[in-house]
Amino acid sequence: MTKHVRRTSTAELETIEQRIIDFGHSELNPPFADNSVSTSKYTLLSFFPLAVREQFRKNGNVYFLCIGILMFLGYYTPLFDSAITPWTTLGPLALVVSVSVAQEGYTDLKRHRSDKVTNFHPCVVLRRAEELDYGQEGRGKKNPRKRNTEVHRGKDVNVKIQTDSTPQRKKIAIAFESVFRMNIHAGDLVLVRNREMIPADLVLLASSNEGGSAYVETSSIDGETNLKLRNSPHLPAKKPGESTAFSSSGSLYNSDEDSSSAGAESFRHAIERIANISTLGHPDGVCSLLNPANANELPNLNSLSKKITPRGTFNHIWQFLSGGTTAVDDRRRAPVKEGERVQFIATLTSEPPNTHVNNFSGKLTLPPDTEGGRSEHVPLNAENILLRGAALRNTEWVIGLACFTGADTKLVMNSVATPSKFSQLDRLINRIVFLILFIMLICVCTLGGLAVSVNN
């Protein structure tokens, strides 16, 4: 009896593996990684056993350890007699191994210090001012969430938010939180200033340059020192009179003609434009992919970006016990009922993390312009993404959406794990030790055979 096995199509695999990120919502659970990077080989618990094991990859150390054990048994037990104390062999061996382990520990300690400098570098993330103030009251004085005093002179930016429930636009304050680089998560809206390193793989949303473009130097990624131009996503051309969620003076344009005449966008206008389509302005907003007007494109969000892991389960339990935002997250991804009035937020749909630094594919799904309207899709490519490790040049500031963080970034995925030091000389000595042992074995067997024959 033949058993038929159903094969998963390529389209189904892409649907399962693609990443869906809502603007301004920090993704804390797997499969999204945090933004910390580790290049060290050992931890405090694993250092001693792993470092000692590395030393006994050398056959010479194994040989002298075996000889020392035999001498120990002959000197301290009645099994056989040994005239020489075992410490004449084990002592020098312990000294040599200790020096090598200490050198290995010092080298790895420098890696830990380098990782700490990288992970604890200050960065700027856009937050709602009320969320930041509430965090300061809730956390107390031990580790308060603080504003960055260099951006906008440490003051909040007041922007107007358009809602469907009221015709009037309400004002909210957007603050600039100073966070460590390791605390950036996928979905965060990150501000990067001139000559700063890009902290994560970002989708460019706005910049100080004309047309929302930015220049980056990627010498740490591909070795090229010439500046590369990156552009904000552009909407497909629309008919005259049609509007879009992004203003024509923003970093998303309706056509190339609009982008050429738009000029540079102001800092305040960029923040207001992004806040209107993200959780900054609509903390209870719903994913634009669930727009009923796009009924033929509705995805199954239950199978996307979710993975049952011990860490994810622990995070869900912790959120439940600490009164987290699990209910808000469920509402953000809940299907919209017929006739229900909700505020949609922009959503990024991207490819899964990969090592291709020159390729990127994805799309932005924008909120509808009018109530009951369809959500527009904006295609993305490699020109719209700023890779971690690149440096911003000739651009006063950029605002980007964190797409890949930490171990998911293209720079880290292309990096090689720290190798163990085992030179060609060590390999040659290992072979020589085997050769010496083989010669000794032949000599012992030959002399033993001769002795037996002579005695007989």
Number of C-alpha atoms within 10 A of each C-alpha: 3 4 5 6 6 6 7 8 9 9 8 10 10 13 17 17 17 15 21 24 23 28 25 30 19 18 20 17 21 17 17 24 18 21 22 19 16 16 15 17 20 18 12 6 8 10 16 14 10 14 20 15 12 17 19 14 14 17 18 19 17 14 14 15 17 14 15 20 15 14 23 19 16 18 17 13 11 9 9 11 13 16 8 12 14 19 14 11 18 19 11 12 17 14 11 13 17 15 11 16 20 12 12 20 17 12 13 19 16 12 18 18 12 14 17 15 12 17 20 14 14 17 23 25 25 21 23 22 20 13 13 20 15 12 15 16 11 11 11 10 9 7 9 14 20 16 22 19 12 11 16 13 8 14 15 17 18 15 21 17 18 18 16 13 9 8 8 11 12 12 12 19 17 24 27 26 24 19 18 18 25 21 19 27 27 28 27 25 30 27 21 22 21 16 16 15 19 23 30 29 24 26 28 25 24 32 28 22 20 18 26 29 22 27 20 25 22 21 14 13 17 12 9 11 11 11 16 15 13 18 24 23 24 21 19 15 12 12 8 7 6 8 14 19 18 21 15 17 22 26 30 24 25 20 14 14 10 16 20 13 12 18 16 19 18 15 16 13 17 23 19 21 22 25 26 23 27 27 25 28 28 19 16 17 23 28 28 28 31 21 24 19 15 15 11 7 11 14 12 13 17 10 11 15 18 16 13 10 12 10 11 16 14 12 16 17 14 12 14 13 9 9 10 14 12 13 11 14 15 11 15 23 18 14 17 16 10 7 8 7 12 17 25 27 29 27 25 25 20 22 17 19 19 15 14 12 16 12 11 17 14 20 18 25 23 24 28 22 15 12 12 13 13 18 24 21 20 16 17 20 16 17 18 24 26 27 25 22 22 24 22 24 19 15 18 14 19 24 25 26 27 27 29 27 28 27 19 21 24 23 22 19 16 14 12 8 12 11 7 10 9 12 8 9 9 15 14 10 14 16 15 14 16 14 12 11 13 12 12 12 12 12 12 12 12 11 12 12 11 12 11 9 9 8 6 6
